[in-house]
């Protein structure tokens, strides 16, 4: 597990609601403006940011499984 994810998991509390925790982690790592910027870059042909976003969302999903 990567350090950024370990740090986020330590900060975002686990209240037993996996869905809420995932959303909080997504927003903490990728605020709305960062997602929009990644989408814009992808439209302009640079997919590096959107690929990173998708990979990080997948990592969060794996770290916070459905219970």
DRENTORTOR-855297 format. One line per 3 residues: number of its first residue (from 1); their letters; for each residue x, y, z of C-alpha. Coordinates in steps of 0.05 Angstrom, whole numbers, plus 5000, padded with zeros to 4 digits. Layout:
N
NUM	a	X:Y:Z  ... .
end
This chain:
67
1	xxx	5000:5000:5000  5027:5068:4981  5043:5121:5033 .
4	xxx	4991:5171:5009  4937:5119:5021  4964:5099:5089 .
7	xxx	4964:5173:5109  4893:5184:5085  4866:5122:5119 .
10	xxx	4897:5147:5185  4862:5214:5179  4793:5193:5154 .
13	xxx	4756:5158:5211  4726:5089:5203  4655:5095:5229 .
16	xxx	4632:5030:5198  4601:5064:5138  4647:5040:5081 .
19	xxx	4610:5080:5028  4617:5146:5065  4690:5132:5081 .
22	xxx	4706:5118:5008  4673:5184:4986  4712:5222:5039 .
25	xxx	4777:5190:5016  4762:5205:4943  4748:5278:4958 .
28	xxx	4809:5285:5003  4855:5258:4949  4819:5286:4888 .
31	xxx	4778:5349:4901  4729:5369:4847  4775:5419:4815 .
34	xxx	4830:5367:4808  4782:5318:4774  4759:5372:4726 .
37	xxx	4831:5390:4710  4847:5316:4697  4786:5309:4652 .
40	xxx	4806:5372:4614  4877:5346:4605  4849:5281:4578 .
43	xxx	4806:5318:4528  4869:5354:4505  4904:5287:4495 .
46	xxx	4944:5281:4560  4915:5222:4598  4968:5217:4652 .
49	xxx	4926:5253:4705  4862:5216:4691  4899:5150:4691 .
52	xxx	4929:5167:4759  4860:5187:4784  4830:5121:4762 .
55	xxx	4887:5081:4793  4881:5118:4859  4806:5108:4861 .
58	xxx	4817:5033:4850  4868:5033:4906  4819:5067:4953 .
61	xxx	4765:5016:4934  4813:4959:4949  4833:4990:5016 .
64	xxx	4761:5002:5039  4722:4940:5019  4647:4934:5021 .
67	x	4626:4905:5087 .
end
